[in-house]
Amino acid sequence: MIRVLLADDQPLVRAGLRVLFADTDDLTLVGEAATGAEAIDLARRERPDVVLMDIRMPGTDGIAATRVITGELPDTRVLMLTTFDDDEHVYGSLRAGASGFLVKDMALEDILGAVRVVAAGDALLAPGVTRRLITEFAARPAAVRRSVALPVTDREREVLTLVARGMSNAEIAEALVISPATAKAHVARLLTKLDARDRVHLVIHAYESGLITPS
């Protein structure tokens, strides 16, 4: 059973999602919060698998709450759910440790699917978010982007570049003419070497370090 904490300051949103989760066999709500501070307290107590986190809430906002939760509870994944999808919120959410970013106009079934994806340890972004994230790095002056020597092989750099393009392990395997298992192993080693929570943070770390550059 995937244990989910819902944090949103809109009662109607919480009510709708509560009904949605009640109709599933593999997802259960372990708590609801109307502020970021409440979300932090509930996460500490319940230790959910996934937190569905609104960005704009009174007091401590969703980004600040996400930073605390991911810092204290490394096994808890945060999925940002918001009506806003501008660059500032996308980048801020992901840098705070979120593993996904969705907008509230998505189909409800897609939100459930996103929770399952993130709970399984993968990362998920709404369409267009990856493009805006990369644009954020491309717009930065070269001097701002750090250049750090990282312990990756030439093959791992190739894999990382394809991950940054949004390719799955199967697509990476096909592009590099290797087996899916080998592609998966390369990604796993990269996650370990770069100390990344998931594929999204792997890409962020790679861009910030200068290991790969936007094209």
C-alpha positions in Angstrom: 0.0 0.0 0.0 1.4 3.4 -1.0 0.9 5.9 1.9 0.2 9.4 0.7 0.1 12.8 2.5 -2.0 15.6 0.9 -1.0 19.2 1.5 -3.2 21.9 -0.1 -4.8 25.0 1.3 -8.0 24.6 -0.8 -10.6 22.4 1.0 -12.4 21.5 -2.3 -9.1 20.2 -3.8 -8.5 18.1 -0.8 -12.0 16.8 -0.8 -11.8 15.8 -4.5 -8.5 14.0 -4.1 -9.8 12.3 -0.9 -12.6 10.8 -2.9 -10.3 9.8 -5.6 -7.9 8.0 -3.3 -10.8 6.2 -1.6 -11.6 4.4 -4.8 -8.1 2.9 -5.2 -6.8 -0.4 -3.7 -3.1 0.5 -3.6 -3.2 4.1 -2.4 -4.3 5.4 1.0 -4.3 8.9 2.5 -2.5 9.1 5.9 -3.1 12.8 6.5 -4.2 16.2 5.1 -2.5 19.5 5.7 -3.6 23.0 4.8 -0.2 24.7 5.3 3.4 23.9 4.8 4.0 23.8 8.5 1.3 21.2 8.9 2.7 19.2 6.1 6.1 19.1 7.8 4.6 18.0 11.1 2.4 15.3 9.5 5.3 14.0 7.4 7.5 13.7 10.4 4.8 11.7 12.2 3.4 9.6 9.4 6.5 9.2 7.2 4.4 8.8 4.0 5.8 7.3 0.8 4.6 10.3 -1.2 3.6 13.9 -0.3 1.2 15.6 -2.8 2.3 19.2 -2.2 0.7 22.4 -3.2 3.2 25.2 -3.8 1.3 28.3 -2.6 0.1 27.9 0.9 -0.2 30.3 3.9 3.0 30.8 6.0 5.5 28.1 5.0 5.0 27.5 1.3 5.2 24.2 -0.5 8.8 24.7 -1.7 10.1 25.5 1.8 8.2 22.5 3.2 9.5 20.2 0.5 13.1 21.3 1.4 12.6 20.3 5.0 10.8 17.0 4.3 13.3 15.7 1.7 16.1 16.8 3.9 14.8 15.0 7.0 13.0 12.0 5.3 15.1 10.8 2.4 12.6 7.9 1.7 9.7 10.2 1.3 9.0 11.5 -2.2 7.3 14.8 -2.9 5.1 15.4 -5.9 4.3 19.1 -6.5 0.7 19.7 -7.5 -0.2 23.3 -8.5 -2.0 25.6 -10.8 1.2 27.4 -11.5 3.8 26.0 -13.9 6.2 29.0 -14.4 9.9 28.6 -14.5 10.5 29.9 -11.0 8.2 27.4 -9.4 9.5 24.5 -11.5 13.1 25.1 -10.8 12.5 26.0 -7.1 10.5 22.9 -6.5 13.0 20.5 -8.1 16.0 22.1 -6.3 14.1 21.7 -3.0 14.1 18.0 -3.7 10.7 17.3 -5.3 10.6 14.2 -7.5 7.8 15.5 -9.8 5.8 18.5 -10.8 2.2 18.4 -12.0 -0.5 20.9 -12.7 -4.0 20.7 -11.3 -5.7 20.6 -14.6 -4.4 17.1 -15.3 -6.9 14.2 -15.5 -7.4 12.8 -12.0 -6.4 9.3 -13.2 -3.1 10.8 -14.3 -2.5 12.2 -10.9 -2.9 8.8 -9.4 -0.5 7.4 -12.0 2.0 10.0 -11.1 1.8 9.1 -7.4 2.5 5.5 -8.3 5.5 6.4 -10.6 7.1 8.6 -7.9 6.5 6.0 -5.2 8.3 3.5 -7.3 11.4 5.7 -7.1 11.1 7.3 -10.5 10.7 11.0 -11.4 7.9 12.6 -13.3 7.4 16.0 -14.8 4.4 17.5 -16.6 4.8 18.0 -20.4 7.0 21.0 -21.1 8.6 21.2 -17.7 11.8 19.5 -18.8 12.2 21.9 -21.6 11.8 24.9 -19.3 14.2 23.4 -16.8 16.9 23.1 -19.4 16.1 26.6 -20.7 16.7 27.9 -17.2 20.3 26.5 -17.3 20.9 27.7 -20.8 19.9 31.2 -19.9 22.5 31.4 -17.1 25.9 33.0 -17.8 28.6 30.5 -18.2 30.4 31.9 -15.2 27.4 31.0 -13.0 27.5 27.3 -14.1 30.1 25.6 -12.1 32.7 23.4 -13.8 33.5 20.4 -11.5 35.4 17.3 -12.3 33.1 14.4 -11.7 34.1 10.7 -11.6 32.1 9.5 -14.6 33.3 7.5 -17.6 32.8 8.5 -21.2 30.0 5.9 -21.6 28.3 7.3 -18.4 28.5 10.8 -19.9 26.8 9.5 -23.0 24.0 7.9 -20.9 23.7 11.1 -18.8 23.2 13.2 -22.0 20.4 10.9 -23.1 18.8 11.0 -19.7 18.8 14.8 -20.0 16.9 14.4 -23.2 14.2 12.6 -21.4 15.0 9.1 -22.7 13.9 6.0 -20.8 16.3 3.2 -20.1 14.9 1.3 -23.1 15.4 4.2 -25.4 18.9 4.7 -24.1 19.7 1.0 -24.7 18.4 1.3 -28.3 20.4 4.5 -29.0 23.7 3.1 -27.6 23.1 -0.4 -28.9 23.3 -1.9 -25.4 20.9 -4.1 -23.4 18.2 -2.5 -21.3 19.8 -4.1 -18.2 23.1 -2.4 -19.0 21.4 1.0 -19.6 19.7 0.6 -16.2 23.0 -0.3 -14.5 24.7 2.8 -16.0 21.8 5.0 -14.7 22.0 3.4 -11.3 25.8 4.0 -11.1 25.3 7.7 -12.1 22.7 8.1 -9.4 25.2 6.8 -6.9 28.2 8.7 -8.2 26.3 12.0 -8.3 24.4 11.4 -5.1 21.1 12.1 -6.9 17.6 11.2 -5.6 16.3 10.3 -9.0 16.6 11.1 -12.7 15.5 14.7 -12.5 18.0 15.5 -9.8 20.6 13.6 -11.7 20.1 16.0 -14.6 20.0 19.1 -12.4 23.3 18.1 -10.8 24.9 17.3 -14.2 24.0 20.7 -15.6 25.0 22.6 -12.5 28.3 20.9 -12.3 29.0 21.6 -16.0 29.3 17.9 -16.7 26.8 18.5 -19.6 25.6 21.7 -21.1 22.3 22.8 -22.6 22.2 22.7 -26.4 
